[in-house]
Amino acid sequence: MFKIAKTDLDVFIDVLTRSSYEVLAPIEEGETTKFGVVGGEKIKIPHLTTRPLKELFFPQNESLLSFDCLGTPDASIDTSGLLASDGISPRVALGVRPCDARALVLLDYVFASKDYRDPYYTTRREQTVIITFACPLPGIACFCTSIGGGPYDETGSDVIFMELADSYLVKTVSEKGKRLFLKVLPLLEGDSKEHKRVHEADDADIQAAREVKAASEQSVNASVPIEAAVDALGKAEAFSDLAWEEVHKKCLGCAVCTYLCPTCHCFDIGDEVTGVSGERIRNWDSCMFPLFTLHASGHNPRPSRKERFRQRIMHKFNYFMENNDCMACVGCGRCVWNCPVNLDIRQVLATLARRELV
């Protein structure tokens, strides 16, 4: 582990750019924050970006291929540049919070599994280094420790920055992270022996980081009864439990929770055609929308918000767990912060955990 002064963060970003990396960090866009390409602006790392990191790997709208049919026997299909790894330059996602980094590991089960590999997603994953910034002051809606993570969780990170008084303690987590720093450290040091930008971490630095970490973890809401809720949802009676009649009532079905969730991954694919040519587009979708499960026959197995709300909770804390042995939630709190009717998933889980199935 080593140290970088906070005042040298902009220098570090400049070194990454000069090393042919595209740097993506939190940027402001109106009243929201999202990951975007860094220009010359000074970087500020927010508590948590409004929009999740998943957009860098699974965009909200994405052209999968283009096609045309000019009267020839075979239609022409063009995928040039979309799947080629040289179409996406090496990137660094800097300023990622641990919950968003952990979410990528969950998305890997969907888009980069052994049996099913999405070439668009996996190309971006392979070309991106994740630099996580630990959370010394978690938000009041965070419950990452209840879910198995934490404000200093290294899951999904290639490098992690831990904040000290006037510097960052830097730890490389993966081989990808080590390769990055082997490449940029000489440039970061430069030729100046009088002003070193990188210093070896001493025992006092490591102890200070441990103390901040312990205080940070204690400040997170760890009272969410996740295990009890998972056990309750795993029972056969859970699907028809009367609790669903109550917990869904405030839900508007607006899908803010799923669009801003770092692990939700529902999508729809459609062809947009103009004349004899068009594109096949993948767009985010949501299980909270009434058309999501509408059959061609007109039958809808989830006709009301109750069934759709149940699907969201059951998928995150039961179905995904059965398939992948982990929950599809990282406790980031975005769905709590942004719900227009203050429907709190932590309270929903507490209700389900203490409910006697009837």
C-alpha atoms as one frame of an Amber mdcrd trajectory, in Angstrom:
protein
   0.000   0.000   0.000   1.084   3.576  -0.627  -0.170   7.154  -0.226  -1.161
   9.916  -2.638  -1.900  13.427  -1.417  -5.477  14.603  -2.007  -4.091  17.646
  -3.810  -2.431  15.315  -6.339  -5.658  13.587  -7.408  -5.951  15.840 -10.474
  -2.328  15.025 -11.360  -3.146  11.325 -11.089  -6.091  11.760 -13.478  -3.873
  13.660 -15.909  -1.316  10.828 -15.773  -4.050   8.288 -16.546  -5.130  10.338
 -19.564  -1.542  10.630 -20.798  -1.236   6.859 -20.393  -4.004   6.446 -23.039
  -6.799   5.679 -20.588 -10.226   7.220 -20.926 -11.077   8.444 -17.434 -14.699
   8.282 -16.310 -15.625   9.885 -13.014 -18.688  11.443 -11.352 -19.817  14.551
 -13.222 -22.775  16.859 -12.624 -25.592  16.952 -15.155 -28.226  19.362 -13.911
 -29.351  18.155 -10.518 -28.030  14.624 -11.010 -24.579  13.069 -10.933 -23.445
  10.287 -13.261 -20.247   8.743 -14.562 -18.928  10.536 -17.618 -15.712  11.315
 -19.453 -13.519  13.707 -17.499 -12.494  16.917 -19.220 -10.471  19.612 -17.511
 -12.807  20.079 -14.571 -11.775  19.429 -10.971 -13.168  16.129  -9.757 -15.458
  15.950  -6.731 -16.412  12.523  -5.424 -20.035  12.609  -4.162 -21.398  10.349
  -1.444 -23.031   8.339  -4.226 -23.825   9.214  -7.827 -27.514   9.613  -8.644
 -27.232   7.292 -11.627 -25.558   3.917 -11.107 -22.222   2.708 -12.454 -23.978
  -0.015 -14.487 -24.629   2.538 -17.270 -20.970   2.282 -18.308 -21.371  -1.419
 -19.057 -25.090  -1.840 -19.718 -26.271   1.443 -21.320 -29.875   2.542 -21.063
 -30.135   2.535 -24.885 -27.796   0.501 -27.052 -27.643  -0.336 -30.753 -26.804
  -4.031 -31.092 -26.607  -4.102 -34.876 -27.797  -2.318 -38.003 -29.385  -3.856
 -41.103 -30.758  -3.032 -44.531 -32.579  -4.859 -47.280 -32.200  -3.388 -50.768
 -34.120  -6.022 -52.669 -31.252  -8.520 -52.635 -31.873 -12.136 -51.611 -30.085
 -11.638 -48.284 -30.365  -8.741 -45.911 -27.124  -7.034 -44.961 -26.253  -7.052
 -41.273 -23.511  -4.784 -39.988 -21.986  -5.281 -36.536 -18.660  -3.604 -37.307
 -17.217  -1.661 -34.425 -19.886  -2.768 -31.974 -18.251  -5.986 -30.849 -14.615
  -5.232 -31.641 -12.551  -4.611 -28.509 -10.598  -1.881 -30.284 -13.857   0.035
 -30.590 -13.738   0.657 -26.835 -10.519   2.201 -25.549  -9.014   1.159 -22.207
 -10.936   2.976 -19.479 -10.668   3.816 -15.805 -13.818   4.300 -13.733 -12.599
   6.502 -10.869 -14.599   7.501  -7.804 -16.726   4.360  -7.699 -18.272   3.566
  -4.327 -17.946  -0.003  -2.952 -21.645  -0.788  -3.422 -21.488   0.016  -7.154
 -18.314  -2.047  -7.585 -19.963  -4.963  -5.786 -23.015  -4.603  -8.054 -20.879
  -5.299 -11.125 -19.993  -8.724  -9.732 -23.722  -9.462  -9.492 -24.304  -8.261
 -13.069 -21.508 -10.600 -14.176 -23.753 -13.525 -13.224 -26.250 -12.286 -15.807
 -24.088 -10.946 -18.648 -20.754 -12.758 -18.206 -21.595 -16.209 -16.910 -19.926
 -19.389 -18.088 -22.916 -20.394 -20.212 -24.139 -16.980 -21.387 -21.766 -14.163
 -22.290 -23.027 -10.842 -23.595 -20.246  -9.554 -25.901 -21.223  -5.891 -25.480
 -21.096  -6.036 -21.686 -18.023  -8.270 -21.393 -15.966  -6.141 -23.807 -16.585
  -3.077 -21.659 -15.798  -5.010 -18.474 -12.506  -6.269 -19.848 -11.463  -2.789
 -20.939 -12.292  -1.040 -17.653 -10.302  -0.694 -14.426 -12.461   0.024 -11.370
 -10.952   2.467  -8.858 -13.125   2.492  -5.750 -13.207   5.199  -3.091 -14.143
   3.831   0.330 -16.965   5.585   2.213 -15.785   7.298   5.408 -19.280   8.806
   5.896 -22.019   6.471   4.597 -25.460   7.948   3.912 -28.463   7.516   6.175
 -30.189   5.293   3.605 -27.227   2.897   3.278 -27.559  -0.653   4.574 -24.606
  -2.300   2.820 -23.350  -4.094   5.935 -26.728  -5.845   6.319 -26.361  -7.209
   2.811 -22.823  -8.572   3.226 -20.877  -5.577   1.921 -19.494  -2.538   3.665
 -18.182   1.000   3.177 -14.658  -0.426   2.705 -15.709  -3.545   0.780 -13.193
  -4.505  -1.934 -15.513  -6.816  -3.920 -15.446  -5.873  -7.591 -12.662  -3.309
  -7.153  -9.316  -3.309  -8.933  -7.916  -0.492  -6.769  -9.304   1.067  -3.597
  -8.583   4.550  -2.238  -9.055   4.999   1.534  -9.377   8.555   2.770  -7.065
   9.896   5.479  -6.750  13.474   6.754  -4.886  14.951   3.777  -4.132  11.933
   1.614  -5.451   8.683   0.201  -4.150   5.286   1.240  -4.080   3.286  -1.994
  -4.335  -0.496  -2.226  -4.250  -2.534  -5.423  -6.808  -5.333  -5.180  -6.603
  -7.211  -8.499  -4.000  -8.043 -11.114  -5.664  -5.516 -13.415  -5.166  -2.858
 -10.757  -1.519  -3.813 -10.269  -0.846  -3.576 -14.006  -2.415  -0.113 -14.084
  -0.142   1.223 -11.351   2.972  -0.409 -12.761   2.229   1.584 -15.900   1.378
   4.961 -14.346   3.587   5.110 -11.245   6.733   6.191 -13.123   4.785   9.028
 -14.756   3.173   9.970 -11.473   6.547  10.233  -9.783   8.066  12.209 -12.663
  11.640  13.429 -12.476  11.259  15.509  -9.322  13.035  14.038  -6.323  12.158
  17.040  -4.173   8.384  16.612  -4.473   7.417  12.952  -4.337   3.770  12.316
  -5.164   3.766   8.676  -4.048   4.866   7.602  -0.581   5.020   4.231   1.074
   2.330   3.775   3.702   3.658   3.353   7.213   2.100   1.639  10.227   0.534
   4.899  11.428  -1.246   5.373   8.081  -2.589   1.837   8.125  -3.776   2.167
  11.728  -5.500   5.474  10.924  -7.284   3.827   7.981  -8.414   0.964  10.225
  -9.887   3.393  12.736 -11.789   5.310  10.050 -13.030   2.023   8.618 -14.295
   0.800  12.000 -16.133   4.082  12.653 -17.603   4.037   9.156 -18.925   0.489
   9.472 -20.527   1.277  12.842 -22.403   4.232  11.322 -24.180   2.081   8.706
 -27.680   0.847   9.460 -27.019  -2.811  10.247 -30.454  -3.528  11.725 -32.167
  -4.588   8.493 -33.200  -8.249   9.065 -31.991  -9.516   5.702 -31.419 -13.145
   6.702 -34.833 -13.425   8.318 -36.472 -11.852   5.253 -34.630 -14.213   2.894
 -35.712 -17.195   5.005 -39.335 -15.989   4.979 -39.324 -15.432   1.204 -37.867
 -18.896   0.673 -40.939 -20.578   2.129 -43.534 -21.959  -0.244 -46.275 -19.924
   1.442 -44.470 -16.619   0.863 -45.753 -16.147  -2.681 -49.377 -16.004  -1.577
 -48.825 -14.327   1.790 -51.295 -11.589   2.729 -48.412  -9.230   3.516 -48.134
  -8.358  -0.186 -51.580  -6.766   0.012 -50.173  -4.177   2.421 -46.531  -3.568
   1.499 -47.216  -2.667  -2.138 -49.965  -0.062  -1.553 -47.776   3.054  -1.720
 -46.017   1.899  -4.920 -46.819   3.974  -8.026 -45.132   1.588 -10.463 -42.924
   4.437 -11.722 -39.794   2.204 -11.913 -37.468   4.829 -10.432 -36.214   2.131
  -8.050 -35.290  -0.279 -10.840 -33.772   2.298 -13.200 -31.502   3.687 -10.468
 -30.743   0.296  -8.933 -27.144  -0.781  -9.709 -28.149  -4.449 -10.079 -31.501
  -4.355 -11.935 -30.966  -5.532 -15.497 -34.311  -6.045 -17.245 -34.290  -5.017
 -20.901 -36.324  -5.162 -24.089 -35.052  -5.510 -27.666 -36.812  -4.025 -30.679
 -36.119  -3.116 -34.280 -36.370   0.514 -35.323 -36.804   0.648 -39.098 -36.795
   3.578 -41.509 -37.391   2.668 -45.138 -35.216  -0.345 -45.995 -32.736   0.016
 -43.110 -32.809   0.022 -39.362 -31.191  -0.873 -36.065 -31.792  -3.472 -33.398
 -31.953  -1.551 -30.109 -31.690  -2.796 -26.544 -33.444  -0.578 -23.983 -33.790
  -0.827 -20.236 -37.136  -2.187 -19.109 -38.655  -2.796 -15.699 -40.680  -5.489
 -13.994 -42.692  -2.616 -12.490 -44.271  -1.751 -15.860 -47.643  -3.361 -16.758
 -46.497  -4.217 -20.305 -43.373  -6.049 -19.118 -45.063  -9.462 -18.877 -48.005
  -8.882 -21.230 -48.430 -11.950 -23.438 -49.228 -11.794 -27.154 -52.566 -13.397
 -26.278 -53.436 -10.388 -24.132 -53.054 -12.306 -20.863 -50.902 -10.667 -18.196
 -49.746 -12.910 -15.302 -48.893  -9.782 -13.256 -51.994  -7.645 -13.788 -51.650
  -5.294 -10.817 -48.962  -3.414  -8.910 -49.136  -6.024  -6.147 -47.868  -8.817
  -8.410 -45.230  -6.565  -9.969 -43.997  -5.319  -6.594 -43.843  -8.907  -5.341
 -41.807  -9.886  -8.386 -39.201  -7.199  -7.691 -38.733  -8.235  -4.055 -38.851
 -11.976  -4.765 -36.343 -11.679  -7.597 -33.816  -9.761  -5.519 -34.065 -11.811
  -2.343 -35.220 -15.239  -3.493 -35.008 -16.085  -7.217 -31.583 -14.518  -7.810
 -30.321 -16.153  -4.641 -31.548 -19.570  -5.734 -29.746 -19.190  -9.063 -26.528
 -17.504  -7.926 -26.295 -17.980  -4.151 -26.319 -14.232  -3.504 -28.881 -11.431
  -3.271 -29.408  -8.974  -6.141 -29.046  -6.015  -3.804 -26.007  -4.138  -2.465
 -27.709  -1.875   0.079 -26.798   1.380  -1.695 -30.065   3.057  -0.672 -30.794
   4.676  -4.062 -34.302   3.224  -4.114 -34.888   4.692  -0.647 -33.541   8.153
  -1.528 -35.384   8.484  -4.819 -38.787   6.863  -4.281 -41.388   9.643  -4.764
 -43.674   8.138  -2.120 -40.965   7.191   0.417 -41.492   3.459   0.054 -38.532
   2.085   2.008 -37.289  -1.381   1.001 -35.734  -1.782   4.450 -39.158  -1.482
   6.061 -40.644  -3.881   3.512 -38.006  -6.493   4.348 -38.575  -5.982   8.072
 -42.312  -6.502   7.597 -41.748  -9.719   5.618 -39.186 -10.970   8.130 -41.493
 -10.711  11.140 -44.642 -11.753   9.308 -46.246 -15.051  10.227 -47.279 -16.602
   6.935 -51.020 -16.991   6.632
